[in-house]
Amino acid sequence: MKVSGKCPKCGSTDIKENMMGGMGNIMSGRYYRCGSCGFTEIWQSKSDVKAIYALYTILLGCGLGLLGYFFFVA
Ligand SMILES: [Zn+2]
């Protein structure tokens, strides 16, 4: 569907890429929805997975930094 740009169910080329943005979108990947029959496919590309790992690494780094800060200050 993503590659062919065609709905596997009804053959329509009216495919809409649904990118809602924000955290939820990064976690769940991208939605491709057929405008004719409503068939939906969820794709998660490798770049998205990398982005998730990068996000977790940053969050973990920030969390540990903050924890260390409070540990030494308090
Ligand atoms: Zn369709």
N, CA, C, O and the ligand as a Tripos MOL2 file, in Angstrom:
@<TRIPOS>MOLECULE
protein
  297   295    75     0     0
PROTEIN
NO_CHARGES

@<TRIPOS>ATOM
      1 N           0.8360   -1.1990    0.0000 N.3       1 MET1
      2 CA          0.0000    0.0000    0.0000 C.3       1 MET1
      3 C           0.8740    1.2530    0.0000 C.2       1 MET1
      4 O           0.6490    2.1910   -0.7650 O.2       1 MET1
      5 N           1.8660    1.2420    0.8710 N.am      2 LYS2
      6 CA          2.7510    2.4010    0.9570 C.3       2 LYS2
      7 C           3.6050    2.5050   -0.3040 C.2       2 LYS2
      8 O           3.8190    3.5890   -0.8480 O.2       2 LYS2
      9 N           4.0840    1.3460   -0.7490 N.am      3 VAL3
     10 CA          4.9880    1.3300   -1.8950 C.3       3 VAL3
     11 C           4.2110    1.5060   -3.1910 C.2       3 VAL3
     12 O           4.6100    2.2730   -4.0670 O.2       3 VAL3
     13 N           3.0970    0.7870   -3.3040 N.am      4 SER4
     14 CA          2.3340    0.8070   -4.5440 C.3       4 SER4
     15 C           1.4370    2.0360   -4.6330 C.2       4 SER4
     16 O           1.0830    2.4680   -5.7310 O.2       4 SER4
     17 N           1.0700    2.5960   -3.4950 N.am      5 GLY5
     18 CA          0.1610    3.7370   -3.4720 C.3       5 GLY5
     19 C          -1.2430    3.3340   -3.8590 C.2       5 GLY5
     20 O          -2.0510    4.1530   -4.2970 O.2       5 GLY5
     21 N          -1.5160    2.0460   -3.6860 N.am      6 LYS6
     22 CA         -2.8180    1.5130   -4.0740 C.3       6 LYS6
     23 C          -3.4210    0.7280   -2.9210 C.2       6 LYS6
     24 O          -2.7010    0.0450   -2.1920 O.2       6 LYS6
     25 N          -4.7190    0.8160   -2.7510 N.am      7 CYS7
     26 CA         -5.3880    0.0640   -1.7040 C.3       7 CYS7
     27 C          -5.4710   -1.4100   -2.0950 C.2       7 CYS7
     28 O          -5.9500   -1.7290   -3.1830 O.2       7 CYS7
     29 N          -5.0060   -2.3300   -1.2120 N.am      8 PRO8
     30 CA         -5.0450   -3.7560   -1.5340 C.3       8 PRO8
     31 C          -6.4580   -4.3270   -1.4970 C.2       8 PRO8
     32 O          -6.7080   -5.4190   -2.0060 O.2       8 PRO8
     33 N          -7.3670   -3.5920   -0.9000 N.am      9 LYS9
     34 CA         -8.7260   -4.0810   -0.7330 C.3       9 LYS9
     35 C          -9.6160   -3.7200   -1.9280 C.2       9 LYS9
     36 O         -10.2990   -4.5720   -2.4960 O.2       9 LYS9
     37 N          -9.5880   -2.4330   -2.2920 N.am     10 CYS10
     38 CA        -10.4860   -2.0000   -3.3630 C.3      10 CYS10
     39 C          -9.7460   -1.4570   -4.5800 C.2      10 CYS10
     40 O         -10.3670   -1.1580   -5.6000 O.2      10 CYS10
     41 N          -8.3950   -1.3260   -4.4790 N.am     11 GLY11
     42 CA         -7.6220   -0.8930   -5.6340 C.3      11 GLY11
     43 C          -7.6160    0.6080   -5.8540 C.2      11 GLY11
     44 O          -7.0910    1.0930   -6.8560 O.2      11 GLY11
     45 N          -8.1910    1.3320   -4.9330 N.am     12 SER12
     46 CA         -8.2270    2.7830   -5.0720 C.3      12 SER12
     47 C          -6.8500    3.3920   -4.8410 C.2      12 SER12
     48 O          -6.0640    2.8710   -4.0500 O.2      12 SER12
     49 N          -6.5580    4.4720   -5.5160 N.am     13 THR13
     50 CA         -5.2740    5.1500   -5.3330 C.3      13 THR13
     51 C          -5.4270    6.3670   -4.4150 C.2      13 THR13
     52 O          -4.5100    7.1740   -4.2660 O.2      13 THR13
     53 N          -6.5980    6.4740   -3.8120 N.am     14 ASP14
     54 CA         -6.8780    7.5960   -2.9220 C.3      14 ASP14
     55 C          -6.3720    7.2660   -1.5180 C.2      14 ASP14
     56 O          -7.1550    7.0700   -0.5890 O.2      14 ASP14
     57 N          -5.0490    7.2100   -1.3860 N.am     15 ILE15
     58 CA         -4.4410    6.8530   -0.1070 C.3      15 ILE15
     59 C          -4.0040    8.1170    0.6220 C.2      15 ILE15
     60 O          -3.3130    8.9750    0.0720 O.2      15 ILE15
     61 N          -4.4220    8.1960    1.8490 N.am     16 LYS16
     62 CA         -4.0510    9.3680    2.6390 C.3      16 LYS16
     63 C          -3.0910    8.9580    3.7480 C.2      16 LYS16
     64 O          -3.3280    8.0020    4.4870 O.2      16 LYS16
     65 N          -2.0080    9.7070    3.8380 N.am     17 GLU17
     66 CA         -1.0380    9.4490    4.8960 C.3      17 GLU17
     67 C          -1.4480   10.2600    6.1080 C.2      17 GLU17
     68 O          -1.5760   11.4830    6.0500 O.2      17 GLU17
     69 N          -1.6470    9.5590    7.1940 N.am     18 ASN18
     70 CA         -2.1180   10.2150    8.4030 C.3      18 ASN18
     71 C          -0.9610   10.3980    9.3750 C.2      18 ASN18
     72 O          -0.4980    9.4430    9.9990 O.2      18 ASN18
     73 N          -0.5090   11.6240    9.4910 N.am     19 MET19
     74 CA          0.5530   11.9150   10.4460 C.3      19 MET19
     75 C           0.0090   12.8890   11.4780 C.2      19 MET19
     76 O          -0.1130   14.0860   11.2210 O.2      19 MET19
     77 N          -0.3110   12.3640   12.6290 N.am     20 MET20
     78 CA         -0.9320   13.1920   13.6490 C.3      20 MET20
     79 C           0.0940   14.0120   14.4190 C.2      20 MET20
     80 O          -0.2510   14.9970   15.0720 O.2      20 MET20
     81 N           1.3520   13.6030   14.3410 N.am     21 GLY21
     82 CA          2.4060   14.3280   15.0420 C.3      21 GLY21
     83 C           2.4420   13.9810   16.5140 C.2      21 GLY21
     84 O           1.5380   13.3370   17.0450 O.2      21 GLY21
     85 N           3.4960   14.4180   17.1560 N.am     22 GLY22
     86 CA          3.6220   14.1800   18.5900 C.3      22 GLY22
     87 C           4.1490   12.8020   18.9040 C.2      22 GLY22
     88 O           4.5160   12.0380   18.0120 O.2      22 GLY22
     89 N           4.1820   12.4970   20.1880 N.am     23 MET23
     90 CA          4.7430   11.2440   20.6840 C.3      23 MET23
     91 C           4.0030   10.0250   20.1620 C.2      23 MET23
     92 O           4.6160    9.0340   19.7640 O.2      23 MET23
     93 N           2.6910   10.1090   20.1680 N.am     24 GLY24
     94 CA          1.8770    8.9720   19.7470 C.3      24 GLY24
     95 C           2.2040    8.5300   18.3430 C.2      24 GLY24
     96 O           2.2250    7.3350   18.0470 O.2      24 GLY24
     97 N           2.4540    9.4720   17.4960 N.am     25 ASN25
     98 CA          2.7540    9.1600   16.1110 C.3      25 ASN25
     99 C           4.1100    8.4860   15.9800 C.2      25 ASN25
    100 O           4.2750    7.5620   15.1840 O.2      25 ASN25
    101 N           5.0750    8.9440   16.7550 N.am     26 ILE26
    102 CA          6.4110    8.3450   16.7000 C.3      26 ILE26
    103 C           6.3490    6.9020   17.1870 C.2      26 ILE26
    104 O           7.0140    6.0260   16.6330 O.2      26 ILE26
    105 N           5.5520    6.6550   18.2220 N.am     27 MET27
    106 CA          5.4390    5.3230   18.8050 C.3      27 MET27
    107 C           4.7390    4.3480   17.8680 C.2      27 MET27
    108 O           5.1600    3.1990   17.7310 O.2      27 MET27
    109 N           3.6930    4.7980   17.2380 N.am     28 SER28
    110 CA          2.8540    3.8770   16.4930 C.3      28 SER28
    111 C           3.1700    3.8480   15.0080 C.2      28 SER28
    112 O           2.6190    3.0130   14.2910 O.2      28 SER28
    113 N           4.0250    4.7170   14.5260 N.am     29 GLY29
    114 CA          4.3280    4.7350   13.1160 C.3      29 GLY29
    115 C           3.3550    5.5870   12.3440 C.2      29 GLY29
    116 O           2.6850    6.4520   12.9090 O.2      29 GLY29
    117 N           3.2750    5.3440   11.0490 N.am     30 ARG30
    118 CA          2.4100    6.1590   10.2070 C.3      30 ARG30
    119 C           1.2010    5.3540    9.7480 C.2      30 ARG30
    120 O           1.2860    4.1510    9.5000 O.2      30 ARG30
    121 N           0.1010    6.0360    9.6450 N.am     31 TYR31
    122 CA         -1.1230    5.4020    9.1960 C.3      31 TYR31
    123 C          -1.3610    5.7600    7.7340 C.2      31 TYR31
    124 O          -1.2240    6.9100    7.3160 O.2      31 TYR31
    125 N          -1.7190    4.7440    6.9870 N.am     32 TYR32
    126 CA         -2.1380    4.9840    5.6110 C.3      32 TYR32
    127 C          -3.5790    4.5180    5.4840 C.2      32 TYR32
    128 O          -3.8990    3.3500    5.7040 O.2      32 TYR32
    129 N          -4.4220    5.4450    5.1310 N.am     33 ARG33
    130 CA         -5.8350    5.1300    5.0990 C.3      33 ARG33
    131 C          -6.3850    5.3370    3.6940 C.2      33 ARG33
    132 O          -6.1350    6.3510    3.0420 O.2      33 ARG33
    133 N          -7.1460    4.3310    3.2520 N.am     34 CYS34
    134 CA         -7.7830    4.4190    1.9420 C.3      34 CYS34
    135 C          -8.9910    5.3590    2.0330 C.2      34 CYS34
    136 O          -9.8430    5.2140    2.9100 O.2      34 CYS34
    137 N          -9.0430    6.3120    1.1180 N.am     35 GLY35
    138 CA        -10.1330    7.2870    1.1260 C.3      35 GLY35
    139 C         -11.4360    6.7010    0.6130 C.2      35 GLY35
    140 O         -12.4970    7.2860    0.8260 O.2      35 GLY35
    141 N         -11.3790    5.5520   -0.0620 N.am     36 SER36
    142 CA        -12.5870    4.9700   -0.6500 C.3      36 SER36
    143 C         -13.2820    3.9850    0.2850 C.2      36 SER36
    144 O         -14.4960    4.0530    0.4800 O.2      36 SER36
    145 N         -12.4950    3.0560    0.8680 N.am     37 CYS37
    146 CA        -13.1310    2.0170    1.6770 C.3      37 CYS37
    147 C         -12.7300    2.1020    3.1500 C.2      37 CYS37
    148 O         -13.3090    1.4160    3.9920 O.2      37 CYS37
    149 N         -11.7450    2.9380    3.4600 N.am     38 GLY38
    150 CA        -11.3700    3.1190    4.8580 C.3      38 GLY38
    151 C         -10.3510    2.1120    5.3490 C.2      38 GLY38
    152 O         -10.0400    2.0810    6.5400 O.2      38 GLY38
    153 N          -9.8200    1.2820    4.4490 N.am     39 PHE39
    154 CA         -8.7920    0.3180    4.8310 C.3      39 PHE39
    155 C          -7.5690    1.0620    5.3650 C.2      39 PHE39
    156 O          -7.0980    2.0250    4.7590 O.2      39 PHE39
    157 N          -7.0650    0.5990    6.5060 N.am     40 THR40
    158 CA         -5.9510    1.3070    7.1440 C.3      40 THR40
    159 C          -4.7690    0.3910    7.3380 C.2      40 THR40
    160 O          -4.9170   -0.7490    7.7770 O.2      40 THR40
    161 N          -3.6090    0.8860    7.0130 N.am     41 GLU41
    162 CA         -2.3760    0.1520    7.2460 C.3      41 GLU41
    163 C          -1.4640    0.9930    8.1120 C.2      41 GLU41
    164 O          -1.3960    2.2130    7.9640 O.2      41 GLU41
    165 N          -0.7580    0.3250    9.0260 N.am     42 ILE42
    166 CA          0.1880    1.0410    9.8760 C.3      42 ILE42
    167 C           1.5970    0.6110    9.4870 C.2      42 ILE42
    168 O           1.9190   -0.5760    9.4490 O.2      42 ILE42
    169 N           2.4150    1.5980    9.2020 N.am     43 TRP43
    170 CA          3.7920    1.3240    8.8130 C.3      43 TRP43
    171 C           4.7290    1.9020    9.8460 C.2      43 TRP43
    172 O           4.5350    3.0060   10.3550 O.2      43 TRP43
    173 N           5.7450    1.1260   10.1350 N.am     44 GLN44
    174 CA          6.7760    1.6300   11.0230 C.3      44 GLN44
    175 C           8.1170    1.4310   10.3440 C.2      44 GLN44
    176 O           8.6330    0.3170   10.2580 O.2      44 GLN44
    177 N           8.6620    2.5220    9.8690 N.am     45 SER45
    178 CA          9.9260    2.4400    9.1510 C.3      45 SER45
    179 C          11.0860    2.3380   10.1310 C.2      45 SER45
    180 O          10.9470    2.6060   11.3240 O.2      45 SER45
    181 N          12.2420    1.9380    9.5860 N.am     46 LYS46
    182 CA         13.4110    1.7580   10.4430 C.3      46 LYS46
    183 C          13.8620    3.0940   11.0170 C.2      46 LYS46
    184 O          14.3760    3.1490   12.1340 O.2      46 LYS46
    185 N          13.6750    4.1590   10.2650 N.am     47 SER47
    186 CA         14.0760    5.4760   10.7500 C.3      47 SER47
    187 C          13.2240    5.8700   11.9540 C.2      47 SER47
    188 O          13.7010    6.5470   12.8650 O.2      47 SER47
    189 N          11.9660    5.4440   11.9530 N.am     48 ASP48
    190 CA         11.0850    5.7320   13.0830 C.3      48 ASP48
    191 C          11.5830    5.0030   14.3260 C.2      48 ASP48
    192 O          11.5930    5.5640   15.4210 O.2      48 ASP48
    193 N          11.9950    3.7500   14.1480 N.am     49 VAL49
    194 CA         12.4940    2.9610   15.2750 C.3      49 VAL49
    195 C          13.7500    3.6130   15.8380 C.2      49 VAL49
    196 O          13.9310    3.6860   17.0530 O.2      49 VAL49
    197 N          14.6070    4.0810   14.9520 N.am     50 LYS50
    198 CA         15.8240    4.7740   15.3840 C.3      50 LYS50
    199 C          15.4710    6.0260   16.1560 C.2      50 LYS50
    200 O          16.1100    6.3540   17.1560 O.2      50 LYS50
    201 N          14.4480    6.7230   15.6870 N.am     51 ALA51
    202 CA         14.0120    7.9600   16.3460 C.3      51 ALA51
    203 C          13.5150    7.6570   17.7490 C.2      51 ALA51
    204 O          13.7530    8.4290   18.6780 O.2      51 ALA51
    205 N          12.8180    6.5210   17.9050 N.am     52 ILE52
    206 CA         12.3090    6.1260   19.2200 C.3      52 ILE52
    207 C          13.4810    5.8370   20.1670 C.2      52 ILE52
    208 O          13.4780    6.2760   21.3180 O.2      52 ILE52
    209 N          14.4800    5.0980   19.6760 N.am     53 TYR53
    210 CA         15.6420    4.7860   20.5100 C.3      53 TYR53
    211 C          16.3820    6.0610   20.9060 C.2      53 TYR53
    212 O          16.8240    6.2090   22.0450 O.2      53 TYR53
    213 N          16.5110    6.9800   19.9430 N.am     54 ALA54
    214 CA         17.1870    8.2510   20.2120 C.3      54 ALA54
    215 C          16.4290    9.0150   21.2850 C.2      54 ALA54
    216 O          17.0220    9.6040   22.1880 O.2      54 ALA54
    217 N          15.1130    8.9920   21.1700 N.am     55 LEU55
    218 CA         14.2510    9.6960   22.1320 C.3      55 LEU55
    219 C          14.4220    9.1040   23.5310 C.2      55 LEU55
    220 O          14.5570    9.8340   24.5130 O.2      55 LEU55
    221 N          14.4160    7.7660   23.6080 N.am     56 TYR56
    222 CA         14.5620    7.0910   24.8950 C.3      56 TYR56
    223 C          15.9200    7.3950   25.5020 C.2      56 TYR56
    224 O          16.0380    7.6110   26.7090 O.2      56 TYR56
    225 N          16.9570    7.4100   24.6470 N.am     57 THR57
    226 CA         18.3100    7.6880   25.1290 C.3      57 THR57
    227 C          18.3890    9.0840   25.7100 C.2      57 THR57
    228 O          18.9880    9.3020   26.7630 O.2      57 THR57
    229 N          17.7720   10.0360   25.0050 N.am     58 ILE58
    230 CA         17.7760   11.4270   25.4740 C.3      58 ILE58
    231 C          17.0130   11.5380   26.7950 C.2      58 ILE58
    232 O          17.4680   12.1850   27.7390 O.2      58 ILE58
    233 N          15.8460   10.8960   26.8420 N.am     59 LEU59
    234 CA         15.0210   10.9520   28.0530 C.3      59 LEU59
    235 C          15.7470   10.3170   29.2300 C.2      59 LEU59
    236 O          15.7110   10.8350   30.3460 O.2      59 LEU59
    237 N          16.4080    9.1890   28.9710 N.am     60 LEU60
    238 CA         17.1490    8.4790   30.0090 C.3      60 LEU60
    239 C          18.3010    9.3350   30.5020 C.2      60 LEU60
    240 O          18.5520    9.4290   31.7040 O.2      60 LEU60
    241 N          19.0070    9.9660   29.5520 N.am     61 GLY61
    242 CA         20.1180   10.8430   29.9090 C.3      61 GLY61
    243 C          19.6440   12.0090   30.7600 C.2      61 GLY61
    244 O          20.2730   12.3580   31.7590 O.2      61 GLY61
    245 N          18.5480   12.5970   30.3630 N.am     62 CYS62
    246 CA         17.9850   13.7280   31.1060 C.3      62 CYS62
    247 C          17.5500   13.2720   32.4920 C.2      62 CYS62
    248 O          17.7930   13.9590   33.4840 O.2      62 CYS62
    249 N          16.9120   12.1190   32.5550 N.am     63 GLY63
    250 CA         16.4120   11.5950   33.8260 C.3      63 GLY63
    251 C          17.5470   11.3210   34.7830 C.2      63 GLY63
    252 O          17.4640   11.6750   35.9590 O.2      63 GLY63
    253 N          18.6130   10.6920   34.2990 N.am     64 LEU64
    254 CA         19.7670   10.3740   35.1400 C.3      64 LEU64
    255 C          20.4700   11.6470   35.5880 C.2      64 LEU64
    256 O          20.9200   11.7560   36.7290 O.2      64 LEU64
    257 N          20.5580   12.6080   34.6710 N.am     65 GLY65
    258 CA         21.1850   13.8820   34.9830 C.3      65 GLY65
    259 C          20.4240   14.6010   36.0880 C.2      65 GLY65
    260 O          21.0080   15.1440   37.0260 O.2      65 GLY65
    261 N          19.1230   14.5860   35.9490 N.am     66 LEU66
    262 CA         18.2450   15.2490   36.9190 C.3      66 LEU66
    263 C          18.3450   14.5520   38.2710 C.2      66 LEU66
    264 O          18.3970   15.1940   39.3200 O.2      66 LEU66
    265 N          18.3710   13.2100   38.2190 N.am     67 LEU67
    266 CA         18.4610   12.3950   39.4410 C.3      67 LEU67
    267 C          19.7760   12.6890   40.1460 C.2      67 LEU67
    268 O          19.8090   12.8710   41.3630 O.2      67 LEU67
    269 N          20.8640   12.7360   39.3760 N.am     68 GLY68
    270 CA         22.1700   13.0390   39.9310 C.3      68 GLY68
    271 C          22.1970   14.4220   40.5450 C.2      68 GLY68
    272 O          22.7820   14.6380   41.6060 O.2      68 GLY68
    273 N          21.5590   15.3500   39.8650 N.am     69 TYR69
    274 CA         21.4970   16.7330   40.3350 C.3      69 TYR69
    275 C          20.8410   16.8050   41.7130 C.2      69 TYR69
    276 O          21.3660   17.4270   42.6370 O.2      69 TYR69
    277 N          19.6750   16.1520   41.8300 N.am     70 PHE70
    278 CA         18.9440   16.1830   43.0910 C.3      70 PHE70
    279 C          19.6990   15.4170   44.1740 C.2      70 PHE70
    280 O          19.6480   15.7790   45.3490 O.2      70 PHE70
    281 N          20.4010   14.3510   43.7680 N.am     71 PHE71
    282 CA         21.1410   13.5230   44.7240 C.3      71 PHE71
    283 C          22.2720   14.3150   45.3640 C.2      71 PHE71
    284 O          22.4990   14.2290   46.5710 O.2      71 PHE71
    285 N          22.9760   15.0820   44.5460 N.am     72 PHE72
    286 CA         24.1290   15.8180   45.0520 C.3      72 PHE72
    287 C          23.7350   17.1220   45.7410 C.2      72 PHE72
    288 O          24.4210   17.5950   46.6470 O.2      72 PHE72
    289 N          22.6210   17.6900   45.2940 N.am     73 VAL73
    290 CA         22.1920   18.9810   45.8530 C.3      73 VAL73
    291 C          21.4610   18.7770   47.1660 C.2      73 VAL73
    292 O          21.6640   19.5180   48.1280 O.2      73 VAL73
    293 N          20.5940   17.7440   47.1930 N.am     74 ALA74
    294 CA         19.7450   17.5510   48.3720 C.3      74 ALA74
    295 C          20.5150   16.8800   49.5200 C.2      74 ALA74
    296 O          19.9500   16.6430   50.5880 O.2      74 ALA74
    297 ZN         -9.7310    0.8590   -0.3580 Zn       75 ZN75
@<TRIPOS>BOND
     1     1     2 1
     2     2     3 1
     3     3     4 2
     4     3     5 am
     5     5     6 1
     6     6     7 1
     7     7     8 2
     8     7     9 am
     9     9    10 1
    10    10    11 1
    11    11    12 2
    12    11    13 am
    13    13    14 1
    14    14    15 1
    15    15    16 2
    16    15    17 am
    17    17    18 1
    18    18    19 1
    19    19    20 2
    20    19    21 am
    21    21    22 1
    22    22    23 1
    23    23    24 2
    24    23    25 am
    25    25    26 1
    26    26    27 1
    27    27    28 2
    28    27    29 am
    29    29    30 1
    30    30    31 1
    31    31    32 2
    32    31    33 am
    33    33    34 1
    34    34    35 1
    35    35    36 2
    36    35    37 am
    37    37    38 1
    38    38    39 1
    39    39    40 2
    40    39    41 am
    41    41    42 1
    42    42    43 1
    43    43    44 2
    44    43    45 am
    45    45    46 1
    46    46    47 1
    47    47    48 2
    48    47    49 am
    49    49    50 1
    50    50    51 1
    51    51    52 2
    52    51    53 am
    53    53    54 1
    54    54    55 1
    55    55    56 2
    56    55    57 am
    57    57    58 1
    58    58    59 1
    59    59    60 2
    60    59    61 am
    61    61    62 1
    62    62    63 1
    63    63    64 2
    64    63    65 am
    65    65    66 1
    66    66    67 1
    67    67    68 2
    68    67    69 am
    69    69    70 1
    70    70    71 1
    71    71    72 2
    72    71    73 am
    73    73    74 1
    74    74    75 1
    75    75    76 2
    76    75    77 am
    77    77    78 1
    78    78    79 1
    79    79    80 2
    80    79    81 am
    81    81    82 1
    82    82    83 1
    83    83    84 2
    84    83    85 am
    85    85    86 1
    86    86    87 1
    87    87    88 2
    88    87    89 am
    89    89    90 1
    90    90    91 1
    91    91    92 2
    92    91    93 am
    93    93    94 1
    94    94    95 1
    95    95    96 2
    96    95    97 am
    97    97    98 1
    98    98    99 1
    99    99   100 2
   100    99   101 am
   101   101   102 1
   102   102   103 1
   103   103   104 2
   104   103   105 am
   105   105   106 1
   106   106   107 1
   107   107   108 2
   108   107   109 am
   109   109   110 1
   110   110   111 1
   111   111   112 2
   112   111   113 am
   113   113   114 1
   114   114   115 1
   115   115   116 2
   116   115   117 am
   117   117   118 1
   118   118   119 1
   119   119   120 2
   120   119   121 am
   121   121   122 1
   122   122   123 1
   123   123   124 2
   124   123   125 am
   125   125   126 1
   126   126   127 1
   127   127   128 2
   128   127   129 am
   129   129   130 1
   130   130   131 1
   131   131   132 2
   132   131   133 am
   133   133   134 1
   134   134   135 1
   135   135   136 2
   136   135   137 am
   137   137   138 1
   138   138   139 1
   139   139   140 2
   140   139   141 am
   141   141   142 1
   142   142   143 1
   143   143   144 2
   144   143   145 am
   145   145   146 1
   146   146   147 1
   147   147   148 2
   148   147   149 am
   149   149   150 1
   150   150   151 1
   151   151   152 2
   152   151   153 am
   153   153   154 1
   154   154   155 1
   155   155   156 2
   156   155   157 am
   157   157   158 1
   158   158   159 1
   159   159   160 2
   160   159   161 am
   161   161   162 1
   162   162   163 1
   163   163   164 2
   164   163   165 am
   165   165   166 1
   166   166   167 1
   167   167   168 2
   168   167   169 am
   169   169   170 1
   170   170   171 1
   171   171   172 2
   172   171   173 am
   173   173   174 1
   174   174   175 1
   175   175   176 2
   176   175   177 am
   177   177   178 1
   178   178   179 1
   179   179   180 2
   180   179   181 am
   181   181   182 1
   182   182   183 1
   183   183   184 2
   184   183   185 am
   185   185   186 1
   186   186   187 1
   187   187   188 2
   188   187   189 am
   189   189   190 1
   190   190   191 1
   191   191   192 2
   192   191   193 am
   193   193   194 1
   194   194   195 1
   195   195   196 2
   196   195   197 am
   197   197   198 1
   198   198   199 1
   199   199   200 2
   200   199   201 am
   201   201   202 1
   202   202   203 1
   203   203   204 2
   204   203   205 am
   205   205   206 1
   206   206   207 1
   207   207   208 2
   208   207   209 am
   209   209   210 1
   210   210   211 1
   211   211   212 2
   212   211   213 am
   213   213   214 1
   214   214   215 1
   215   215   216 2
   216   215   217 am
   217   217   218 1
   218   218   219 1
   219   219   220 2
   220   219   221 am
   221   221   222 1
   222   222   223 1
   223   223   224 2
   224   223   225 am
   225   225   226 1
   226   226   227 1
   227   227   228 2
   228   227   229 am
   229   229   230 1
   230   230   231 1
   231   231   232 2
   232   231   233 am
   233   233   234 1
   234   234   235 1
   235   235   236 2
   236   235   237 am
   237   237   238 1
   238   238   239 1
   239   239   240 2
   240   239   241 am
   241   241   242 1
   242   242   243 1
   243   243   244 2
   244   243   245 am
   245   245   246 1
   246   246   247 1
   247   247   248 2
   248   247   249 am
   249   249   250 1
   250   250   251 1
   251   251   252 2
   252   251   253 am
   253   253   254 1
   254   254   255 1
   255   255   256 2
   256   255   257 am
   257   257   258 1
   258   258   259 1
   259   259   260 2
   260   259   261 am
   261   261   262 1
   262   262   263 1
   263   263   264 2
   264   263   265 am
   265   265   266 1
   266   266   267 1
   267   267   268 2
   268   267   269 am
   269   269   270 1
   270   270   271 1
   271   271   272 2
   272   271   273 am
   273   273   274 1
   274   274   275 1
   275   275   276 2
   276   275   277 am
   277   277   278 1
   278   278   279 1
   279   279   280 2
   280   279   281 am
   281   281   282 1
   282   282   283 1
   283   283   284 2
   284   283   285 am
   285   285   286 1
   286   286   287 1
   287   287   288 2
   288   287   289 am
   289   289   290 1
   290   290   291 1
   291   291   292 2
   292   291   293 am
   293   293   294 1
   294   294   295 1
   295   295   296 2
@<TRIPOS>SUBSTRUCTURE
     1 MET1         2 RESIDUE 1 A MET
     2 LYS2         6 RESIDUE 1 A LYS
     3 VAL3        10 RESIDUE 1 A VAL
     4 SER4        14 RESIDUE 1 A SER
     5 GLY5        18 RESIDUE 1 A GLY
     6 LYS6        22 RESIDUE 1 A LYS
     7 CYS7        26 RESIDUE 1 A CYS
     8 PRO8        30 RESIDUE 1 A PRO
     9 LYS9        34 RESIDUE 1 A LYS
    10 CYS10       38 RESIDUE 1 A CYS
    11 GLY11       42 RESIDUE 1 A GLY
    12 SER12       46 RESIDUE 1 A SER
    13 THR13       50 RESIDUE 1 A THR
    14 ASP14       54 RESIDUE 1 A ASP
    15 ILE15       58 RESIDUE 1 A ILE
    16 LYS16       62 RESIDUE 1 A LYS
    17 GLU17       66 RESIDUE 1 A GLU
    18 ASN18       70 RESIDUE 1 A ASN
    19 MET19       74 RESIDUE 1 A MET
    20 MET20       78 RESIDUE 1 A MET
    21 GLY21       82 RESIDUE 1 A GLY
    22 GLY22       86 RESIDUE 1 A GLY
    23 MET23       90 RESIDUE 1 A MET
    24 GLY24       94 RESIDUE 1 A GLY
    25 ASN25       98 RESIDUE 1 A ASN
    26 ILE26      102 RESIDUE 1 A ILE
    27 MET27      106 RESIDUE 1 A MET
    28 SER28      110 RESIDUE 1 A SER
    29 GLY29      114 RESIDUE 1 A GLY
    30 ARG30      118 RESIDUE 1 A ARG
    31 TYR31      122 RESIDUE 1 A TYR
    32 TYR32      126 RESIDUE 1 A TYR
    33 ARG33      130 RESIDUE 1 A ARG
    34 CYS34      134 RESIDUE 1 A CYS
    35 GLY35      138 RESIDUE 1 A GLY
    36 SER36      142 RESIDUE 1 A SER
    37 CYS37      146 RESIDUE 1 A CYS
    38 GLY38      150 RESIDUE 1 A GLY
    39 PHE39      154 RESIDUE 1 A PHE
    40 THR40      158 RESIDUE 1 A THR
    41 GLU41      162 RESIDUE 1 A GLU
    42 ILE42      166 RESIDUE 1 A ILE
    43 TRP43      170 RESIDUE 1 A TRP
    44 GLN44      174 RESIDUE 1 A GLN
    45 SER45      178 RESIDUE 1 A SER
    46 LYS46      182 RESIDUE 1 A LYS
    47 SER47      186 RESIDUE 1 A SER
    48 ASP48      190 RESIDUE 1 A ASP
    49 VAL49      194 RESIDUE 1 A VAL
    50 LYS50      198 RESIDUE 1 A LYS
    51 ALA51      202 RESIDUE 1 A ALA
    52 ILE52      206 RESIDUE 1 A ILE
    53 TYR53      210 RESIDUE 1 A TYR
    54 ALA54      214 RESIDUE 1 A ALA
    55 LEU55      218 RESIDUE 1 A LEU
    56 TYR56      222 RESIDUE 1 A TYR
    57 THR57      226 RESIDUE 1 A THR
    58 ILE58      230 RESIDUE 1 A ILE
    59 LEU59      234 RESIDUE 1 A LEU
    60 LEU60      238 RESIDUE 1 A LEU
    61 GLY61      242 RESIDUE 1 A GLY
    62 CYS62      246 RESIDUE 1 A CYS
    63 GLY63      250 RESIDUE 1 A GLY
    64 LEU64      254 RESIDUE 1 A LEU
    65 GLY65      258 RESIDUE 1 A GLY
    66 LEU66      262 RESIDUE 1 A LEU
    67 LEU67      266 RESIDUE 1 A LEU
    68 GLY68      270 RESIDUE 1 A GLY
    69 TYR69      274 RESIDUE 1 A TYR
    70 PHE70      278 RESIDUE 1 A PHE
    71 PHE71      282 RESIDUE 1 A PHE
    72 PHE72      286 RESIDUE 1 A PHE
    73 VAL73      290 RESIDUE 1 A VAL
    74 ALA74      294 RESIDUE 1 A ALA
    75 ZN75       297 GROUP 0 **** ****
